[in-house]
Amino acid sequence: MRVIYLSKNNPAGAEGLEIVTRHLGDADVRPWLSERGDKLPSWGDWSCDLLVSFLCPRIIPAEILNVSGLPINFHPAPPEYPGFGCYNFALYDDVEEYGVTCHRMNVEVDSGDIYGVRRFKIPTPPSVASLQEKSLQEMLRLLDEIMLAVAAETKLQTIAQWTRAATTRADFELLRQVPIAASREEVARRVRAFEHPEFEGAYVRLQDQDFVALPIGRSTK
């Protein structure tokens, strides 16, 4: 069995690789752990029985998917939130439950058959950072479950479908910009949905200038 594992060069990516190799010990596992900005490697032969995309920062093109027996991706959101900015949209919607998904990769992002979902309560207090951390933990658990099934030669069954089209970066940016006439409640929802210590948050645009939108009651002093 030939396996290709695509992930990031960080502790989670390494842990994911350990899970794959532990369950598929007899397989020929070829890993790629990317650094920031890396392009997919120029391998001449991408053919494989199983392609695992786990935290992979690149969209896998059709020419690679077409030579993969089973190309699967682990998405850090439930079937209700395909696409870009899933944490942000869920926090904006003020949902109480979230989750992570394993699905077959198609050329169209987050559209393939769903093979596994793990759901959990939104962490308290809700934030992008806490949701990311909990989602990563559950993705590793889901990876373990799926690899256990693959090792047992159990055919993965379709258990669900995506509930809507995948959101895009343009959708993400549209939500991040707070309308001038937004209500106090709307401002608070958007600020909370994007507040993160490492990334740009919600903002207001006035006369072609962008101003950071802070949580109600917080100043820059």
C-alpha positions as CSV (number, residue, x, y, z in Angstrom):
1,M,0.0,0.0,0.0
2,R,1.4,3.4,-1.0
3,V,0.4,6.4,1.2
4,I,1.1,10.1,0.7
5,Y,0.7,12.3,3.8
6,L,0.5,16.1,3.3
7,S,0.7,18.4,6.4
8,K,2.5,21.2,8.1
9,N,5.9,21.0,9.7
10,N,4.7,21.5,13.2
11,P,3.9,19.3,16.2
12,A,0.3,18.6,15.0
13,G,1.6,17.6,11.6
14,A,4.2,15.3,13.2
15,E,1.6,13.8,15.5
16,G,-0.7,13.1,12.5
17,L,2.2,11.4,10.7
18,E,2.8,9.2,13.7
19,I,-0.9,8.2,13.7
20,V,-0.8,7.2,10.1
21,T,2.5,5.2,10.3
22,R,1.4,3.5,13.5
23,H,-1.8,2.2,12.0
24,L,-0.4,1.5,8.6
25,G,2.9,0.1,9.6
26,D,3.4,-2.1,6.5
27,A,2.6,0.7,4.1
28,D,5.0,2.8,2.1
29,V,4.3,6.2,3.6
30,R,5.7,9.3,1.8
31,P,5.3,12.4,3.9
32,W,5.5,16.1,3.0
33,L,5.6,18.5,6.0
34,S,5.4,22.1,4.6
35,E,6.9,25.3,5.9
36,R,5.1,28.6,5.4
37,G,4.9,29.5,1.8
38,D,6.0,26.2,0.4
39,K,4.5,24.9,-2.8
40,L,3.6,21.3,-3.3
41,P,6.7,19.2,-4.1
42,S,7.6,18.4,-7.7
43,W,7.4,14.7,-7.3
44,G,7.3,12.9,-10.7
45,D,5.0,10.2,-9.4
46,W,2.0,11.1,-7.2
47,S,0.2,7.8,-7.7
48,C,-0.9,6.3,-4.4
49,D,-3.6,4.1,-2.8
50,L,-4.3,6.7,-0.1
51,L,-3.7,10.4,0.0
52,V,-4.1,12.1,3.4
53,S,-4.3,15.9,3.6
54,F,-4.1,16.9,7.2
55,L,-3.7,20.6,7.9
56,C,-2.2,20.9,4.4
57,P,-2.1,24.6,3.4
58,R,-2.4,23.8,-0.4
59,I,-5.4,22.9,-2.5
60,I,-4.6,19.6,-4.2
61,P,-5.0,19.8,-8.0
62,A,-6.9,17.5,-10.2
63,E,-3.9,15.8,-11.7
64,I,-2.9,14.6,-8.2
65,L,-6.4,13.6,-7.1
66,N,-6.9,11.6,-10.3
67,V,-4.0,9.3,-9.5
68,S,-5.0,8.8,-5.9
69,G,-7.1,5.8,-5.0
70,L,-8.6,7.4,-2.0
71,P,-7.8,11.1,-1.5
72,I,-9.1,12.3,1.9
73,N,-8.9,15.6,3.7
74,F,-9.5,16.6,7.3
75,H,-11.5,19.8,7.5
76,P,-11.5,21.8,10.8
77,A,-15.3,22.4,10.8
78,P,-18.5,20.4,10.6
79,P,-20.5,19.8,7.4
80,E,-22.4,23.1,8.0
81,Y,-19.2,25.1,7.5
82,P,-17.3,24.1,4.3
83,G,-14.6,26.4,2.9
84,F,-12.6,29.3,4.1
85,G,-13.0,31.0,7.5
86,C,-15.0,28.3,9.1
87,Y,-14.2,29.3,12.7
88,N,-15.2,32.9,12.0
89,F,-18.5,32.1,10.4
90,A,-19.4,29.7,13.2
91,L,-18.6,32.2,15.9
92,Y,-20.5,34.9,14.0
93,D,-23.5,32.6,13.9
94,D,-23.2,32.1,17.7
95,V,-23.6,28.3,17.4
96,E,-23.4,26.1,20.5
97,E,-21.9,23.1,18.7
98,Y,-19.0,22.7,16.3
99,G,-17.1,19.8,14.8
100,V,-14.5,18.5,12.4
101,T,-14.9,16.5,9.2
102,C,-13.1,13.8,7.2
103,H,-14.2,13.8,3.5
104,R,-13.1,12.7,0.1
105,M,-11.3,15.3,-1.9
106,N,-12.8,16.5,-5.1
107,V,-11.5,19.3,-7.4
108,E,-14.2,21.5,-5.9
109,V,-13.1,22.4,-2.4
110,D,-15.0,20.8,0.5
111,S,-17.6,19.0,-1.7
112,G,-16.8,15.3,-1.5
113,D,-18.5,12.5,0.4
114,I,-18.1,12.8,4.1
115,Y,-16.7,9.7,5.9
116,G,-16.4,11.0,9.5
117,V,-17.5,13.8,11.8
118,R,-16.7,14.5,15.4
119,R,-18.8,17.1,17.1
120,F,-18.3,19.0,20.4
121,K,-19.6,22.0,22.3
122,I,-18.1,25.4,21.5
123,P,-15.4,26.2,24.2
124,T,-16.2,28.8,26.9
125,P,-15.5,31.6,26.4
126,P,-15.8,31.3,22.7
127,S,-12.9,32.6,20.6
128,V,-11.1,31.8,17.4
129,A,-8.1,30.6,19.3
130,S,-9.9,28.3,21.6
131,L,-12.0,26.9,18.8
132,Q,-8.8,26.2,16.7
133,E,-7.2,24.4,19.6
134,K,-10.2,22.2,20.3
135,S,-10.7,21.5,16.6
136,L,-7.1,20.4,16.3
137,Q,-7.5,17.9,19.2
138,E,-10.7,16.5,17.6
139,M,-9.1,16.3,14.1
140,L,-6.3,14.1,15.5
141,R,-8.9,11.9,17.2
142,L,-10.8,11.6,13.9
143,L,-7.6,10.9,12.0
144,D,-6.9,8.0,14.4
145,E,-10.4,6.6,13.9
146,I,-10.2,6.8,10.1
147,M,-6.7,5.3,10.0
148,L,-7.9,2.4,12.2
149,A,-10.7,1.7,9.7
150,V,-8.3,1.9,6.8
151,A,-5.9,-0.5,8.5
152,A,-8.7,-3.0,9.1
153,E,-9.5,-2.7,5.3
154,T,-12.9,-1.4,6.2
155,K,-14.5,0.5,3.3
156,L,-15.2,4.1,4.3
157,Q,-18.9,4.8,4.2
158,T,-20.5,8.1,3.3
159,I,-22.3,9.3,6.4
160,A,-23.3,12.9,5.5
161,Q,-23.1,15.6,2.8
162,W,-22.1,19.2,3.0
163,T,-25.1,21.5,3.8
164,R,-24.0,24.4,1.6
165,A,-21.4,25.6,-0.9
166,A,-17.9,26.4,0.5
167,T,-17.3,29.9,1.7
168,T,-14.4,31.8,0.0
169,R,-11.8,34.3,1.1
170,A,-14.0,37.0,-0.5
171,D,-16.9,35.9,1.8
172,F,-14.5,36.0,4.8
173,E,-13.3,39.5,4.0
174,L,-16.9,40.7,3.5
175,L,-17.8,39.5,7.0
176,R,-14.6,41.0,8.5
177,Q,-15.5,44.5,7.3
178,V,-18.0,46.0,9.8
179,P,-20.7,48.1,8.0
180,I,-20.8,51.8,9.0
181,A,-24.4,51.6,10.0
182,A,-24.0,48.3,12.0
183,S,-25.9,48.0,15.3
184,R,-24.0,47.6,18.5
185,E,-24.9,43.9,18.5
186,E,-23.7,43.4,15.0
187,V,-20.4,45.1,15.8
188,A,-19.9,42.8,18.8
189,R,-20.7,39.7,16.7
190,R,-18.1,40.6,14.0
191,V,-15.4,41.6,16.4
192,R,-15.8,38.4,18.4
193,A,-15.8,36.3,15.2
194,F,-12.4,37.7,14.2
195,E,-10.5,38.5,17.4
196,H,-7.2,36.6,17.5
197,P,-3.8,37.6,18.9
198,E,-2.0,36.6,15.7
199,F,-4.3,37.8,12.9
200,E,-6.0,40.9,11.7
201,G,-9.5,41.3,13.2
202,A,-12.6,43.0,12.2
203,Y,-12.4,46.6,10.9
204,V,-14.3,49.6,9.8
205,R,-13.5,51.5,6.5
206,L,-13.9,55.3,6.6
207,Q,-12.9,57.5,3.7
208,D,-10.7,54.7,2.2
209,Q,-8.9,54.1,5.5
210,D,-9.3,51.0,7.6
211,F,-9.7,51.2,11.4
212,V,-9.5,48.3,13.8
213,A,-12.8,47.5,15.4
214,L,-12.3,46.7,19.1
215,P,-14.7,44.9,21.5
216,I,-17.2,47.1,23.2
217,G,-15.7,48.8,26.2
218,R,-12.0,48.2,25.2
219,S,-9.7,51.0,24.2
220,T,-6.2,51.0,22.7
221,K,-4.7,52.6,25.7
